Amino acid sequence: MEQMKENKGYKAGFVALVGRPNVGKSTLMNRLIGQKIAITSPKPQTTRTRARTILSTERGQIVFLDTPGIHKAKDKLGNYMVNVAEHTLMEADVVLWLVEPSNFIGAGERHIIEQLKKVKNPVILVINKTDTVKREEVLTFIDTYRKELEFQEIVPVSALKGSNTDRLVECIFQHLPEGEPFFDEDMVTDQPMRQVVAELIREKALRSLEDEVPHGIAVVVERMREEKGICHIDATISCEKESHKGIIIGKDGQMLKKIGTSARHEIESMMEMKVALKLWVKVKKDWRDNDHLLKNFGYNPKDV
């Protein structure tokens, strides 16, 4: 790291990933840093907080800020998520706006465009999911968005396949300021391990549960301790209704077992050690509109 600091022209800065829900922000961030930190799922509004991850190279250090999707909020949790995303726009040295490949610019994108007009730092348009369309169509999508805002760069990528992501990293470095690294070069996230584990459990629940349940759950790791080479983790999944609790537990506890087993395998892979995971389910009625419970679950508006 000392050698890196002495290199002339070393770049370091914060890069925000913004966009509508489910455009692939977390998938792209995981791809760029080379490992999974942010959770992903096919369901929108998977990301609730600002996840910070770090990519360190000989050229510089990029601190990615993955944000919740910008959407029309329906409750206090939704307001928190949108506020996190919009505040992050103003703090970043470079903004990556992710969109899906389309010639149609809807109301959600129009709202983001208005927010981006207030941003003074470089904005890079990233057209994601190019693996789902024909190559010749991408040019028409570029022309559609180019008319809406003055972008420093427009980069088509496939976060899922990893295509053209090297080009994106190069573009980011071109627009980052010179400076010393913010974090040690071996760090990939500043999130506490408990938070990472809680999010992994929530991801497995998102991928397993029916559509009406996932947005009403929160996960808290109550205890995490290492004993004789095994990491013992106790976590609580909170939901809003008794009927949802029944769905999460499942017949004879099979759904909860499925969530726990899937989460345990991934946590063991990440921590490189054996894990004993115990899950409980509690009902916290209408917690998404309860200031006290939102704060307890880590969604504190004062942190935005």
C-alpha positions in Angstrom: 0.0 0.0 0.0 2.9 2.4 0.7 4.2 1.7 -2.8 0.7 2.5 -4.2 0.6 5.8 -2.3 3.9 6.9 -3.8 2.8 6.2 -7.4 2.2 9.4 -9.2 -1.2 9.5 -10.8 -2.8 7.1 -8.4 -6.6 7.5 -8.5 -9.0 7.0 -5.7 -12.7 7.9 -5.4 -16.3 7.0 -4.7 -18.5 5.6 -7.5 -22.3 5.4 -7.1 -24.4 2.9 -8.9 -27.9 4.2 -9.4 -31.0 3.1 -11.3 -34.5 1.7 -11.1 -35.1 -1.5 -9.1 -33.8 -4.7 -10.7 -31.6 -3.3 -13.4 -28.6 -5.2 -12.1 -26.7 -2.8 -9.9 -25.7 -5.4 -7.2 -24.8 -8.0 -9.9 -22.6 -5.4 -11.6 -20.9 -4.4 -8.4 -20.2 -8.0 -7.5 -18.8 -8.6 -10.9 -16.5 -5.5 -10.8 -14.9 -6.4 -7.4 -14.6 -10.1 -8.3 -16.7 -11.6 -5.5 -20.1 -11.5 -4.1 -20.8 -8.9 -1.4 -24.2 -7.4 -2.3 -27.2 -9.7 -2.4 -29.1 -10.3 -5.6 -32.5 -11.7 -6.6 -34.9 -11.5 -9.5 -37.3 -9.5 -7.2 -37.1 -5.7 -7.3 -36.0 -3.6 -4.4 -33.6 -6.3 -3.1 -31.0 -3.7 -2.0 -32.2 -1.6 1.0 -29.1 0.1 2.2 -25.9 1.5 0.7 -23.5 -1.3 0.3 -19.8 -0.1 0.1 -17.3 -2.3 -1.7 -13.7 -1.7 -2.7 -11.7 -2.5 -5.8 -7.9 -1.9 -5.4 -5.5 -2.1 -8.4 -2.1 -0.8 -9.1 -3.8 2.1 -10.9 -6.0 3.2 -8.0 -8.9 2.4 -5.7 -12.6 2.5 -6.6 -15.1 2.5 -3.7 -18.4 1.4 -5.1 -21.6 2.6 -3.5 -24.5 0.2 -4.4 -27.8 1.9 -3.8 -31.4 0.9 -3.5 -33.4 1.2 -6.7 -35.1 4.6 -7.1 -38.8 4.0 -7.1 -42.1 5.5 -5.9 -42.1 4.9 -2.1 -45.1 3.3 -0.5 -44.0 3.3 3.2 -41.3 4.7 5.5 -38.8 1.9 4.5 -39.4 2.9 0.8 -38.7 6.6 1.7 -35.5 5.6 3.4 -34.3 3.6 0.4 -35.0 6.4 -2.0 -33.3 9.0 0.2 -30.2 6.8 0.5 -30.0 6.5 -3.3 -30.6 10.2 -4.0 -28.1 11.4 -1.3 -25.5 9.0 -2.6 -25.7 10.7 -6.0 -24.4 14.0 -4.5 -21.5 12.4 -2.6 -20.0 10.4 -5.4 -17.0 11.4 -7.6 -18.5 9.4 -10.5 -22.0 8.2 -11.0 -22.9 5.1 -12.9 -26.5 5.1 -14.1 -27.7 1.6 -15.0 -30.5 1.1 -17.4 -31.9 -1.9 -19.3 -31.6 -2.1 -23.1 -34.7 -0.3 -24.4 -35.8 2.6 -26.5 -38.6 3.4 -24.1 -37.8 5.9 -21.3 -40.5 5.6 -18.6 -41.5 7.8 -15.7 -39.0 6.1 -13.4 -36.1 6.9 -15.7 -37.4 10.4 -16.2 -37.3 11.0 -12.5 -33.7 9.8 -12.3 -32.7 12.0 -15.2 -34.0 15.0 -13.2 -31.9 14.0 -10.3 -28.8 13.5 -12.5 -29.2 17.0 -13.9 -28.3 18.3 -10.4 -25.1 16.2 -10.3 -21.9 18.2 -11.0 -19.5 15.2 -11.2 -19.2 12.9 -14.2 -22.1 10.6 -15.1 -21.5 7.4 -17.0 -24.5 5.7 -18.6 -24.3 1.9 -18.3 -26.6 -0.1 -20.6 -26.8 -3.4 -18.8 -28.2 -6.8 -19.9 -26.8 -6.5 -23.4 -26.7 -10.3 -23.5 -30.5 -10.2 -23.9 -30.6 -8.2 -27.1 -29.0 -8.2 -30.6 -25.7 -6.3 -30.8 -27.0 -4.0 -33.6 -29.9 -2.9 -31.4 -27.6 -1.5 -28.7 -26.7 1.5 -31.0 -30.3 2.5 -31.1 -30.5 2.4 -27.3 -27.4 4.6 -27.0 -29.0 7.2 -29.4 -32.2 7.2 -27.3 -30.4 8.0 -24.1 -27.8 10.3 -25.5 -30.6 12.8 -26.3 -31.7 13.0 -22.7 -28.5 14.0 -20.9 -24.8 14.8 -21.5 -22.9 11.7 -20.4 -19.1 11.5 -20.0 -19.3 8.0 -21.4 -21.9 5.4 -22.5 -20.8 1.8 -21.9 -22.9 -1.2 -22.8 -22.2 -4.2 -20.6 -23.5 -7.6 -19.4 -23.0 -7.8 -15.6 -24.2 -11.3 -15.7 -21.8 -12.5 -18.4 -19.0 -10.0 -17.6 -18.8 -8.6 -21.1 -17.2 -5.2 -21.5 -16.8 -4.7 -17.7 -13.1 -4.1 -18.2 -13.9 -1.2 -20.4 -16.2 0.2 -17.8 -13.5 0.0 -15.1 -11.1 1.9 -17.5 -13.7 4.6 -18.0 -14.2 5.0 -14.3 -10.5 5.4 -13.6 -10.3 8.1 -16.4 -12.7 10.2 -14.4 -11.6 9.6 -10.8 -9.5 12.3 -9.0 -6.0 11.6 -8.0 -5.5 10.8 -4.3 -4.5 8.3 -1.7 -6.5 5.1 -1.1 -9.3 5.2 1.4 -9.0 1.6 2.6 -6.3 -1.1 2.9 -5.8 -2.9 -0.4 -7.0 -6.3 1.0 -10.4 -4.9 2.0 -13.4 -5.6 -0.2 -16.1 -4.1 2.0 -16.5 -2.0 5.1 -19.7 -3.8 6.1 -19.5 -5.7 9.4 -19.6 -9.5 9.0 -22.9 -9.6 10.9 -24.5 -7.4 8.3 -23.1 -9.4 5.4 -24.4 -12.6 7.0 -27.9 -11.1 7.7 -28.1 -10.0 4.0 -27.1 -13.4 2.8 -29.9 -15.0 4.8 -32.4 -12.4 3.5 -31.3 -13.2 -0.1 -32.0 -16.9 0.4 -35.5 -16.0 1.8 -36.1 -13.6 -1.2 -35.2 -16.4 -3.6 -37.4 -19.0 -1.9 -40.5 -17.2 -0.8 -43.7 -16.3 -2.6 -44.0 -12.8 -4.1 -46.2 -11.3 -1.3 -43.8 -12.1 1.5 -40.2 -10.9 0.6 -40.6 -7.2 0.9 -42.0 -7.6 4.4 -39.0 -9.4 5.9 -36.0 -8.2 7.8 -33.1 -10.2 9.2 -31.0 -9.5 12.3 -28.1 -11.6 13.5 -28.6 -11.9 17.2 -25.4 -13.8 18.1 -22.2 -14.7 16.2 -19.4 -16.6 18.0 -16.6 -18.9 17.1 -16.0 -22.1 19.1 -13.7 -25.0 18.3 -13.4 -24.0 14.7 -17.2 -23.6 14.2 -19.0 -20.3 13.8 -22.3 -20.4 15.6 -24.8 -17.9 14.3 -28.3 -17.2 15.7 -30.5 -15.0 13.4 -34.1 -13.8 13.5 -36.3 -13.3 10.4 -39.0 -10.8 11.1 -42.2 -10.5 9.0 -45.3 -8.4 9.2 -48.1 -11.0 9.4 -48.9 -14.3 11.1 -49.8 -15.7 7.7 -46.4 -14.8 6.4 -44.7 -16.4 9.4 -46.4 -19.7 8.4 -45.2 -19.4 4.8 -41.6 -18.7 6.0 -41.6 -21.7 8.3 -43.4 -23.9 5.8 -45.0 -27.3 6.3 -43.1 -29.2 9.0 -40.5 -26.4 9.0 -39.3 -27.3 5.5 -39.2 -23.8 4.0 -37.2 -22.4 7.0 -34.9 -25.4 6.7 -34.4 -24.7 3.0 -33.6 -21.1 3.6 -31.2 -22.0 6.4 -29.4 -24.7 4.5 -28.9 -22.5 1.4 -27.7 -19.6 3.6 -25.3 -21.8 5.6 -23.6 -23.2 2.5 -22.9 -19.7 1.2 -21.8 -18.3 4.6 -19.4 -21.3 5.0 -17.9 -20.6 1.5 -17.5 -16.9 2.3 -16.0 -17.4 5.8 -14.0 -20.6 4.9 -15.1 -22.4 8.0 -17.9 -24.6 9.3 -21.1 -22.7 10.3 -23.9 -23.8 12.7 -26.9 -21.6 11.8 -30.1 -21.3 13.8 -33.1 -19.3 12.5 -36.2 -18.0 14.3 -39.2 -16.3 12.8 -41.0 -13.4 14.6 -44.0 -11.2 13.6 -43.4 -7.5 13.8 -46.6 -6.0 12.5 -46.3 -3.2 10.0 -42.6 -2.7 10.8 -41.9 -1.0 7.5 -43.9 2.0 8.8 -42.6 1.9 12.4 -39.7 4.4 13.1 -38.4 2.4 16.1 -38.4 -0.9 14.3 -36.8 0.5 11.2 -34.0 1.8 13.3 -33.6 -1.5 15.1 -33.3 -3.3 11.8 -30.6 -0.9 10.6 -32.7 1.5 8.5 -32.1 4.7 10.3 -33.0 7.9 8.4 -30.4 9.8 10.4 -27.7 7.7 8.8 -28.6 8.9 5.2 
